[in-house]
Amino acid sequence: MNEIPIVGRTELWHPLFVHFPIALLILGTLVGLAYLVCKKFGFADNLRFAMSLLLWCGIVFFWITFYTGNLAYSVEVRRICDPTILKDHLKWAYISGFLFSLAAFLDIIQKIWQNRINRFLSVLIIFLMLIGSVSLGYDGHLGASLVYQQGAGVHKPASDCSDYK
């Protein structure tokens, strides 16, 4: 059986990375919400640290995934039946990236300015992460519809399966 070359297919790099930012950013949002609820407990600082760590790891993976998504875009836009879904997927990726990047920027500001606006910034950061998680979820839905409804990035074997002999 012949191997299907994965390394040479740039559209396959995107799915290798895409699940990392989804998991990290949504988990970071949930930890941030737990931080708001548990602020009076002794472990709240640990939750806040975990939220920041998940946010920063998630945003790094997000922009790697965004880059690989742009590589896949240039290949798949010519192959799928409805490219408007691909354009919507890209638009929602921009929105998600902006929201989480703004949250990460404010996280830095909060670490630099240890003053009265700290509580407000914490709530604002978690709010941005919550809205970002919703937009990321919708973006993931669009990405899944590209793969499962339109076959984006999927190898389509010959009708007689001769490429597997």
CNS distance restraints for C-alpha pairs under 8 A (distance, minus, plus):
assign (resid   1 and name CA) (resid 163 and name CA) 7.78 0.50 0.50
assign (resid   1 and name CA) (resid 164 and name CA) 4.94 0.50 0.50
assign (resid   1 and name CA) (resid 165 and name CA) 4.92 0.50 0.50
assign (resid   2 and name CA) (resid 163 and name CA) 6.83 0.50 0.50
assign (resid   2 and name CA) (resid 164 and name CA) 5.73 0.50 0.50
assign (resid   2 and name CA) (resid 165 and name CA) 6.80 0.50 0.50
assign (resid   3 and name CA) (resid 164 and name CA) 7.94 0.50 0.50
assign (resid   5 and name CA) (resid   9 and name CA) 6.91 0.50 0.50
assign (resid   6 and name CA) (resid  12 and name CA) 6.73 0.50 0.50
assign (resid   7 and name CA) (resid  12 and name CA) 7.85 0.50 0.50
assign (resid   9 and name CA) (resid  13 and name CA) 7.69 0.50 0.50
assign (resid  10 and name CA) (resid  14 and name CA) 7.94 0.50 0.50
assign (resid  10 and name CA) (resid  68 and name CA) 7.77 0.50 0.50
assign (resid  10 and name CA) (resid  71 and name CA) 6.26 0.50 0.50
assign (resid  10 and name CA) (resid  72 and name CA) 6.08 0.50 0.50
assign (resid  10 and name CA) (resid  75 and name CA) 7.86 0.50 0.50
assign (resid  11 and name CA) (resid  68 and name CA) 7.50 0.50 0.50
assign (resid  11 and name CA) (resid  69 and name CA) 7.46 0.50 0.50
assign (resid  11 and name CA) (resid  71 and name CA) 6.26 0.50 0.50
assign (resid  11 and name CA) (resid  72 and name CA) 3.82 0.50 0.50
assign (resid  11 and name CA) (resid  73 and name CA) 7.42 0.50 0.50
assign (resid  11 and name CA) (resid  75 and name CA) 6.51 0.50 0.50
assign (resid  11 and name CA) (resid  76 and name CA) 7.27 0.50 0.50
assign (resid  11 and name CA) (resid 153 and name CA) 5.89 0.50 0.50
assign (resid  12 and name CA) (resid  16 and name CA) 6.91 0.50 0.50
assign (resid  12 and name CA) (resid  72 and name CA) 7.18 0.50 0.50
assign (resid  12 and name CA) (resid 153 and name CA) 6.32 0.50 0.50
assign (resid  13 and name CA) (resid  17 and name CA) 6.94 0.50 0.50
assign (resid  13 and name CA) (resid  68 and name CA) 5.91 0.50 0.50
assign (resid  13 and name CA) (resid  69 and name CA) 7.91 0.50 0.50
assign (resid  13 and name CA) (resid  72 and name CA) 7.67 0.50 0.50
assign (resid  14 and name CA) (resid  18 and name CA) 5.97 0.50 0.50
assign (resid  14 and name CA) (resid  65 and name CA) 5.85 0.50 0.50
assign (resid  14 and name CA) (resid  66 and name CA) 7.91 0.50 0.50
assign (resid  14 and name CA) (resid  68 and name CA) 4.76 0.50 0.50
assign (resid  14 and name CA) (resid  69 and name CA) 5.18 0.50 0.50
assign (resid  14 and name CA) (resid  71 and name CA) 7.91 0.50 0.50
assign (resid  14 and name CA) (resid  72 and name CA) 6.69 0.50 0.50
assign (resid  15 and name CA) (resid  19 and name CA) 7.33 0.50 0.50
assign (resid  17 and name CA) (resid  21 and name CA) 7.69 0.50 0.50
assign (resid  17 and name CA) (resid  61 and name CA) 7.10 0.50 0.50
assign (resid  17 and name CA) (resid  64 and name CA) 7.44 0.50 0.50
assign (resid  17 and name CA) (resid  65 and name CA) 5.53 0.50 0.50
assign (resid  18 and name CA) (resid  22 and name CA) 6.82 0.50 0.50
assign (resid  18 and name CA) (resid  61 and name CA) 7.94 0.50 0.50
assign (resid  18 and name CA) (resid  62 and name CA) 7.52 0.50 0.50
assign (resid  18 and name CA) (resid  65 and name CA) 5.55 0.50 0.50
assign (resid  19 and name CA) (resid  23 and name CA) 6.11 0.50 0.50
assign (resid  20 and name CA) (resid  24 and name CA) 6.01 0.50 0.50
assign (resid  20 and name CA) (resid  58 and name CA) 6.92 0.50 0.50
assign (resid  20 and name CA) (resid  61 and name CA) 6.42 0.50 0.50
assign (resid  20 and name CA) (resid  62 and name CA) 7.79 0.50 0.50
assign (resid  21 and name CA) (resid  25 and name CA) 5.63 0.50 0.50
assign (resid  21 and name CA) (resid  57 and name CA) 7.75 0.50 0.50
assign (resid  21 and name CA) (resid  58 and name CA) 4.49 0.50 0.50
assign (resid  21 and name CA) (resid  59 and name CA) 6.69 0.50 0.50
assign (resid  21 and name CA) (resid  60 and name CA) 7.93 0.50 0.50
assign (resid  21 and name CA) (resid  61 and name CA) 5.30 0.50 0.50
assign (resid  21 and name CA) (resid  62 and name CA) 5.05 0.50 0.50
assign (resid  21 and name CA) (resid  65 and name CA) 7.81 0.50 0.50
assign (resid  22 and name CA) (resid  26 and name CA) 6.01 0.50 0.50
assign (resid  22 and name CA) (resid  58 and name CA) 7.49 0.50 0.50
assign (resid  22 and name CA) (resid  62 and name CA) 7.98 0.50 0.50
assign (resid  22 and name CA) (resid 136 and name CA) 7.14 0.50 0.50
assign (resid  22 and name CA) (resid 137 and name CA) 7.96 0.50 0.50
assign (resid  23 and name CA) (resid  27 and name CA) 5.87 0.50 0.50
assign (resid  23 and name CA) (resid  58 and name CA) 7.86 0.50 0.50
assign (resid  24 and name CA) (resid  28 and name CA) 5.91 0.50 0.50
assign (resid  24 and name CA) (resid  54 and name CA) 5.42 0.50 0.50
assign (resid  24 and name CA) (resid  55 and name CA) 6.88 0.50 0.50
assign (resid  24 and name CA) (resid  57 and name CA) 7.00 0.50 0.50
assign (resid  24 and name CA) (resid  58 and name CA) 4.90 0.50 0.50
assign (resid  25 and name CA) (resid  29 and name CA) 6.17 0.50 0.50
assign (resid  25 and name CA) (resid  54 and name CA) 6.32 0.50 0.50
assign (resid  25 and name CA) (resid  55 and name CA) 5.65 0.50 0.50
assign (resid  25 and name CA) (resid  58 and name CA) 5.16 0.50 0.50
assign (resid  25 and name CA) (resid  59 and name CA) 7.42 0.50 0.50
assign (resid  25 and name CA) (resid 129 and name CA) 7.64 0.50 0.50
assign (resid  25 and name CA) (resid 133 and name CA) 7.02 0.50 0.50
assign (resid  26 and name CA) (resid  30 and name CA) 6.34 0.50 0.50
assign (resid  26 and name CA) (resid 129 and name CA) 7.98 0.50 0.50
assign (resid  26 and name CA) (resid 133 and name CA) 5.69 0.50 0.50
assign (resid  27 and name CA) (resid  31 and name CA) 6.16 0.50 0.50
assign (resid  27 and name CA) (resid  54 and name CA) 7.26 0.50 0.50
assign (resid  28 and name CA) (resid  32 and name CA) 6.06 0.50 0.50
assign (resid  28 and name CA) (resid  50 and name CA) 7.29 0.50 0.50
assign (resid  28 and name CA) (resid  51 and name CA) 4.75 0.50 0.50
assign (resid  28 and name CA) (resid  52 and name CA) 7.37 0.50 0.50
assign (resid  28 and name CA) (resid  53 and name CA) 7.92 0.50 0.50
assign (resid  28 and name CA) (resid  54 and name CA) 4.98 0.50 0.50
assign (resid  28 and name CA) (resid  55 and name CA) 5.71 0.50 0.50
assign (resid  29 and name CA) (resid  33 and name CA) 6.25 0.50 0.50
assign (resid  29 and name CA) (resid  51 and name CA) 7.01 0.50 0.50
assign (resid  29 and name CA) (resid  55 and name CA) 7.98 0.50 0.50
assign (resid  29 and name CA) (resid 126 and name CA) 6.49 0.50 0.50
assign (resid  29 and name CA) (resid 129 and name CA) 5.61 0.50 0.50
assign (resid  29 and name CA) (resid 130 and name CA) 5.99 0.50 0.50
assign (resid  29 and name CA) (resid 133 and name CA) 7.25 0.50 0.50
assign (resid  30 and name CA) (resid  34 and name CA) 6.23 0.50 0.50
assign (resid  31 and name CA) (resid  35 and name CA) 6.13 0.50 0.50
assign (resid  31 and name CA) (resid  47 and name CA) 6.21 0.50 0.50
assign (resid  31 and name CA) (resid  48 and name CA) 7.66 0.50 0.50
assign (resid  31 and name CA) (resid  50 and name CA) 7.18 0.50 0.50
assign (resid  31 and name CA) (resid  51 and name CA) 5.61 0.50 0.50
assign (resid  32 and name CA) (resid  36 and name CA) 6.43 0.50 0.50
assign (resid  32 and name CA) (resid  47 and name CA) 6.99 0.50 0.50
assign (resid  32 and name CA) (resid  48 and name CA) 6.59 0.50 0.50
assign (resid  32 and name CA) (resid  51 and name CA) 5.48 0.50 0.50
assign (resid  32 and name CA) (resid 126 and name CA) 5.86 0.50 0.50
assign (resid  33 and name CA) (resid  37 and name CA) 6.41 0.50 0.50
assign (resid  33 and name CA) (resid 126 and name CA) 6.89 0.50 0.50
assign (resid  34 and name CA) (resid  38 and name CA) 5.97 0.50 0.50
assign (resid  34 and name CA) (resid  47 and name CA) 7.34 0.50 0.50
assign (resid  35 and name CA) (resid  39 and name CA) 5.69 0.50 0.50
assign (resid  35 and name CA) (resid  44 and name CA) 5.58 0.50 0.50
assign (resid  35 and name CA) (resid  45 and name CA) 7.91 0.50 0.50
assign (resid  35 and name CA) (resid  47 and name CA) 5.47 0.50 0.50
assign (resid  35 and name CA) (resid  48 and name CA) 6.08 0.50 0.50
assign (resid  36 and name CA) (resid 123 and name CA) 7.71 0.50 0.50
assign (resid  38 and name CA) (resid  43 and name CA) 7.88 0.50 0.50
assign (resid  38 and name CA) (resid  44 and name CA) 5.90 0.50 0.50
assign (resid  39 and name CA) (resid  44 and name CA) 5.12 0.50 0.50
assign (resid  39 and name CA) (resid  45 and name CA) 7.99 0.50 0.50
assign (resid  40 and name CA) (resid  44 and name CA) 7.01 0.50 0.50
assign (resid  43 and name CA) (resid  47 and name CA) 6.55 0.50 0.50
assign (resid  44 and name CA) (resid  48 and name CA) 6.24 0.50 0.50
assign (resid  45 and name CA) (resid  49 and name CA) 6.18 0.50 0.50
assign (resid  46 and name CA) (resid  50 and name CA) 6.11 0.50 0.50
assign (resid  47 and name CA) (resid  51 and name CA) 6.05 0.50 0.50
assign (resid  48 and name CA) (resid  52 and name CA) 6.32 0.50 0.50
assign (resid  49 and name CA) (resid  53 and name CA) 6.15 0.50 0.50
assign (resid  50 and name CA) (resid  54 and name CA) 6.04 0.50 0.50
assign (resid  51 and name CA) (resid  55 and name CA) 6.02 0.50 0.50
assign (resid  52 and name CA) (resid  56 and name CA) 6.10 0.50 0.50
assign (resid  52 and name CA) (resid 104 and name CA) 7.84 0.50 0.50
assign (resid  52 and name CA) (resid 107 and name CA) 7.19 0.50 0.50
assign (resid  53 and name CA) (resid  57 and name CA) 6.10 0.50 0.50
assign (resid  54 and name CA) (resid  58 and name CA) 5.74 0.50 0.50
assign (resid  55 and name CA) (resid  59 and name CA) 6.02 0.50 0.50
assign (resid  55 and name CA) (resid 100 and name CA) 7.62 0.50 0.50
assign (resid  55 and name CA) (resid 104 and name CA) 6.70 0.50 0.50
assign (resid  56 and name CA) (resid  60 and name CA) 6.29 0.50 0.50
assign (resid  56 and name CA) (resid 104 and name CA) 6.63 0.50 0.50
assign (resid  57 and name CA) (resid  61 and name CA) 6.36 0.50 0.50
assign (resid  58 and name CA) (resid  62 and name CA) 5.88 0.50 0.50
assign (resid  59 and name CA) (resid  63 and name CA) 6.30 0.50 0.50
assign (resid  59 and name CA) (resid  97 and name CA) 7.65 0.50 0.50
assign (resid  59 and name CA) (resid 100 and name CA) 6.75 0.50 0.50
assign (resid  59 and name CA) (resid 101 and name CA) 6.73 0.50 0.50
assign (resid  59 and name CA) (resid 104 and name CA) 7.77 0.50 0.50
assign (resid  60 and name CA) (resid  64 and name CA) 6.47 0.50 0.50
assign (resid  61 and name CA) (resid  65 and name CA) 5.99 0.50 0.50
assign (resid  62 and name CA) (resid  66 and name CA) 6.00 0.50 0.50
assign (resid  62 and name CA) (resid  97 and name CA) 7.15 0.50 0.50
assign (resid  63 and name CA) (resid  67 and name CA) 6.12 0.50 0.50
assign (resid  63 and name CA) (resid  97 and name CA) 7.50 0.50 0.50
assign (resid  64 and name CA) (resid  68 and name CA) 6.31 0.50 0.50
assign (resid  65 and name CA) (resid  69 and name CA) 5.89 0.50 0.50
assign (resid  66 and name CA) (resid  70 and name CA) 6.30 0.50 0.50
assign (resid  66 and name CA) (resid  93 and name CA) 7.28 0.50 0.50
assign (resid  67 and name CA) (resid  71 and name CA) 6.54 0.50 0.50
assign (resid  68 and name CA) (resid  72 and name CA) 6.28 0.50 0.50
assign (resid  69 and name CA) (resid  73 and name CA) 5.97 0.50 0.50
assign (resid  70 and name CA) (resid  74 and name CA) 6.54 0.50 0.50
assign (resid  71 and name CA) (resid  75 and name CA) 7.05 0.50 0.50
assign (resid  72 and name CA) (resid  76 and name CA) 5.97 0.50 0.50
assign (resid  72 and name CA) (resid 153 and name CA) 7.84 0.50 0.50
assign (resid  73 and name CA) (resid  77 and name CA) 5.64 0.50 0.50
assign (resid  73 and name CA) (resid  86 and name CA) 7.50 0.50 0.50
assign (resid  74 and name CA) (resid  78 and name CA) 7.65 0.50 0.50
assign (resid  75 and name CA) (resid  79 and name CA) 7.31 0.50 0.50
assign (resid  76 and name CA) (resid  80 and name CA) 6.25 0.50 0.50
assign (resid  76 and name CA) (resid 152 and name CA) 6.10 0.50 0.50
assign (resid  76 and name CA) (resid 153 and name CA) 6.88 0.50 0.50
assign (resid  77 and name CA) (resid  83 and name CA) 5.75 0.50 0.50
assign (resid  77 and name CA) (resid  86 and name CA) 7.08 0.50 0.50
assign (resid  78 and name CA) (resid  83 and name CA) 7.90 0.50 0.50
assign (resid  79 and name CA) (resid 152 and name CA) 7.30 0.50 0.50
assign (resid  80 and name CA) (resid 146 and name CA) 7.97 0.50 0.50
assign (resid  80 and name CA) (resid 150 and name CA) 5.88 0.50 0.50
assign (resid  80 and name CA) (resid 151 and name CA) 7.20 0.50 0.50
assign (resid  80 and name CA) (resid 152 and name CA) 6.36 0.50 0.50
assign (resid  81 and name CA) (resid 150 and name CA) 6.63 0.50 0.50
assign (resid  82 and name CA) (resid  86 and name CA) 7.62 0.50 0.50
assign (resid  82 and name CA) (resid 150 and name CA) 7.88 0.50 0.50
assign (resid  83 and name CA) (resid  87 and name CA) 6.38 0.50 0.50
assign (resid  84 and name CA) (resid  88 and name CA) 6.15 0.50 0.50
assign (resid  85 and name CA) (resid  89 and name CA) 6.04 0.50 0.50
assign (resid  85 and name CA) (resid 142 and name CA) 6.69 0.50 0.50
assign (resid  85 and name CA) (resid 146 and name CA) 7.15 0.50 0.50
assign (resid  86 and name CA) (resid  90 and name CA) 6.27 0.50 0.50
assign (resid  86 and name CA) (resid 142 and name CA) 7.64 0.50 0.50
assign (resid  86 and name CA) (resid 143 and name CA) 7.67 0.50 0.50
assign (resid  86 and name CA) (resid 146 and name CA) 7.05 0.50 0.50
assign (resid  87 and name CA) (resid  91 and name CA) 6.17 0.50 0.50
assign (resid  88 and name CA) (resid  92 and name CA) 6.13 0.50 0.50
assign (resid  88 and name CA) (resid 142 and name CA) 7.53 0.50 0.50
assign (resid  89 and name CA) (resid  93 and name CA) 6.15 0.50 0.50
assign (resid  89 and name CA) (resid 139 and name CA) 5.52 0.50 0.50
assign (resid  89 and name CA) (resid 140 and name CA) 7.97 0.50 0.50
assign (resid  89 and name CA) (resid 142 and name CA) 5.60 0.50 0.50
assign (resid  89 and name CA) (resid 143 and name CA) 6.30 0.50 0.50
assign (resid  90 and name CA) (resid  94 and name CA) 6.34 0.50 0.50
assign (resid  91 and name CA) (resid  95 and name CA) 6.41 0.50 0.50
assign (resid  92 and name CA) (resid  96 and name CA) 6.02 0.50 0.50
assign (resid  92 and name CA) (resid 135 and name CA) 6.44 0.50 0.50
assign (resid  92 and name CA) (resid 136 and name CA) 7.24 0.50 0.50
assign (resid  92 and name CA) (resid 138 and name CA) 7.60 0.50 0.50
assign (resid  92 and name CA) (resid 139 and name CA) 5.46 0.50 0.50
assign (resid  93 and name CA) (resid  97 and name CA) 5.93 0.50 0.50
assign (resid  93 and name CA) (resid 135 and name CA) 7.97 0.50 0.50
assign (resid  93 and name CA) (resid 136 and name CA) 7.04 0.50 0.50
assign (resid  93 and name CA) (resid 139 and name CA) 6.28 0.50 0.50
assign (resid  94 and name CA) (resid  98 and name CA) 6.05 0.50 0.50
assign (resid  95 and name CA) (resid  99 and name CA) 6.25 0.50 0.50
assign (resid  95 and name CA) (resid 132 and name CA) 7.65 0.50 0.50
assign (resid  95 and name CA) (resid 135 and name CA) 7.11 0.50 0.50
assign (resid  96 and name CA) (resid 100 and name CA) 6.18 0.50 0.50
assign (resid  96 and name CA) (resid 132 and name CA) 5.04 0.50 0.50
assign (resid  96 and name CA) (resid 133 and name CA) 7.46 0.50 0.50
assign (resid  96 and name CA) (resid 135 and name CA) 5.65 0.50 0.50
assign (resid  96 and name CA) (resid 136 and name CA) 5.58 0.50 0.50
assign (resid  97 and name CA) (resid 101 and name CA) 5.79 0.50 0.50
assign (resid  97 and name CA) (resid 132 and name CA) 7.78 0.50 0.50
assign (resid  98 and name CA) (resid 102 and name CA) 5.96 0.50 0.50
assign (resid  99 and name CA) (resid 103 and name CA) 6.22 0.50 0.50
assign (resid  99 and name CA) (resid 128 and name CA) 5.81 0.50 0.50
assign (resid  99 and name CA) (resid 129 and name CA) 6.86 0.50 0.50
assign (resid  99 and name CA) (resid 131 and name CA) 7.45 0.50 0.50
assign (resid  99 and name CA) (resid 132 and name CA) 5.36 0.50 0.50
assign (resid 100 and name CA) (resid 104 and name CA) 6.13 0.50 0.50
assign (resid 100 and name CA) (resid 128 and name CA) 6.77 0.50 0.50
assign (resid 100 and name CA) (resid 129 and name CA) 5.93 0.50 0.50
assign (resid 100 and name CA) (resid 132 and name CA) 5.98 0.50 0.50
assign (resid 101 and name CA) (resid 105 and name CA) 6.10 0.50 0.50
assign (resid 102 and name CA) (resid 106 and name CA) 6.13 0.50 0.50
assign (resid 102 and name CA) (resid 128 and name CA) 7.69 0.50 0.50
assign (resid 103 and name CA) (resid 107 and name CA) 6.07 0.50 0.50
assign (resid 103 and name CA) (resid 124 and name CA) 7.83 0.50 0.50
assign (resid 103 and name CA) (resid 125 and name CA) 4.86 0.50 0.50
assign (resid 103 and name CA) (resid 126 and name CA) 7.56 0.50 0.50
assign (resid 103 and name CA) (resid 128 and name CA) 5.93 0.50 0.50
assign (resid 103 and name CA) (resid 129 and name CA) 6.51 0.50 0.50
assign (resid 104 and name CA) (resid 108 and name CA) 6.46 0.50 0.50
assign (resid 104 and name CA) (resid 125 and name CA) 7.72 0.50 0.50
assign (resid 105 and name CA) (resid 109 and name CA) 6.40 0.50 0.50
assign (resid 106 and name CA) (resid 110 and name CA) 5.99 0.50 0.50
assign (resid 106 and name CA) (resid 121 and name CA) 6.97 0.50 0.50
assign (resid 106 and name CA) (resid 125 and name CA) 6.59 0.50 0.50
assign (resid 107 and name CA) (resid 111 and name CA) 6.31 0.50 0.50
assign (resid 107 and name CA) (resid 121 and name CA) 7.77 0.50 0.50
assign (resid 107 and name CA) (resid 122 and name CA) 7.89 0.50 0.50
assign (resid 107 and name CA) (resid 125 and name CA) 6.89 0.50 0.50
assign (resid 108 and name CA) (resid 112 and name CA) 6.26 0.50 0.50
assign (resid 109 and name CA) (resid 113 and name CA) 5.96 0.50 0.50
assign (resid 110 and name CA) (resid 114 and name CA) 6.41 0.50 0.50
assign (resid 110 and name CA) (resid 118 and name CA) 6.03 0.50 0.50
assign (resid 110 and name CA) (resid 121 and name CA) 6.58 0.50 0.50
assign (resid 110 and name CA) (resid 122 and name CA) 7.81 0.50 0.50
assign (resid 113 and name CA) (resid 118 and name CA) 7.68 0.50 0.50
assign (resid 114 and name CA) (resid 118 and name CA) 6.53 0.50 0.50
assign (resid 117 and name CA) (resid 121 and name CA) 6.03 0.50 0.50
assign (resid 118 and name CA) (resid 122 and name CA) 6.12 0.50 0.50
assign (resid 119 and name CA) (resid 123 and name CA) 6.38 0.50 0.50
assign (resid 120 and name CA) (resid 124 and name CA) 6.10 0.50 0.50
assign (resid 121 and name CA) (resid 125 and name CA) 5.87 0.50 0.50
assign (resid 122 and name CA) (resid 126 and name CA) 6.23 0.50 0.50
assign (resid 123 and name CA) (resid 127 and name CA) 5.99 0.50 0.50
assign (resid 124 and name CA) (resid 128 and name CA) 6.09 0.50 0.50
assign (resid 125 and name CA) (resid 129 and name CA) 6.17 0.50 0.50
assign (resid 126 and name CA) (resid 130 and name CA) 6.05 0.50 0.50
assign (resid 127 and name CA) (resid 131 and name CA) 6.26 0.50 0.50
assign (resid 128 and name CA) (resid 132 and name CA) 5.86 0.50 0.50
assign (resid 129 and name CA) (resid 133 and name CA) 5.94 0.50 0.50
assign (resid 130 and name CA) (resid 134 and name CA) 6.43 0.50 0.50
assign (resid 131 and name CA) (resid 135 and name CA) 6.32 0.50 0.50
assign (resid 132 and name CA) (resid 136 and name CA) 5.89 0.50 0.50
assign (resid 133 and name CA) (resid 137 and name CA) 5.96 0.50 0.50
assign (resid 134 and name CA) (resid 138 and name CA) 6.34 0.50 0.50
assign (resid 135 and name CA) (resid 139 and name CA) 6.03 0.50 0.50
assign (resid 136 and name CA) (resid 140 and name CA) 6.02 0.50 0.50
assign (resid 137 and name CA) (resid 141 and name CA) 6.26 0.50 0.50
assign (resid 138 and name CA) (resid 142 and name CA) 6.35 0.50 0.50
assign (resid 139 and name CA) (resid 143 and name CA) 6.21 0.50 0.50
assign (resid 140 and name CA) (resid 144 and name CA) 6.07 0.50 0.50
assign (resid 141 and name CA) (resid 145 and name CA) 6.22 0.50 0.50
assign (resid 142 and name CA) (resid 146 and name CA) 6.31 0.50 0.50
assign (resid 143 and name CA) (resid 147 and name CA) 6.49 0.50 0.50
assign (resid 144 and name CA) (resid 148 and name CA) 5.87 0.50 0.50
assign (resid 144 and name CA) (resid 149 and name CA) 7.83 0.50 0.50
assign (resid 145 and name CA) (resid 149 and name CA) 5.10 0.50 0.50
assign (resid 145 and name CA) (resid 150 and name CA) 6.87 0.50 0.50
assign (resid 146 and name CA) (resid 150 and name CA) 5.11 0.50 0.50
assign (resid 146 and name CA) (resid 151 and name CA) 6.36 0.50 0.50
assign (resid 146 and name CA) (resid 152 and name CA) 5.51 0.50 0.50
assign (resid 147 and name CA) (resid 151 and name CA) 4.61 0.50 0.50
assign (resid 147 and name CA) (resid 152 and name CA) 4.61 0.50 0.50
assign (resid 147 and name CA) (resid 153 and name CA) 6.73 0.50 0.50
assign (resid 147 and name CA) (resid 154 and name CA) 7.11 0.50 0.50
assign (resid 148 and name CA) (resid 152 and name CA) 7.69 0.50 0.50
assign (resid 157 and name CA) (resid 161 and name CA) 5.74 0.50 0.50
assign (resid 157 and name CA) (resid 162 and name CA) 7.81 0.50 0.50
assign (resid 157 and name CA) (resid 163 and name CA) 6.59 0.50 0.50
assign (resid 158 and name CA) (resid 162 and name CA) 6.18 0.50 0.50
assign (resid 158 and name CA) (resid 163 and name CA) 6.56 0.50 0.50
assign (resid 161 and name CA) (resid 165 and name CA) 7.33 0.50 0.50
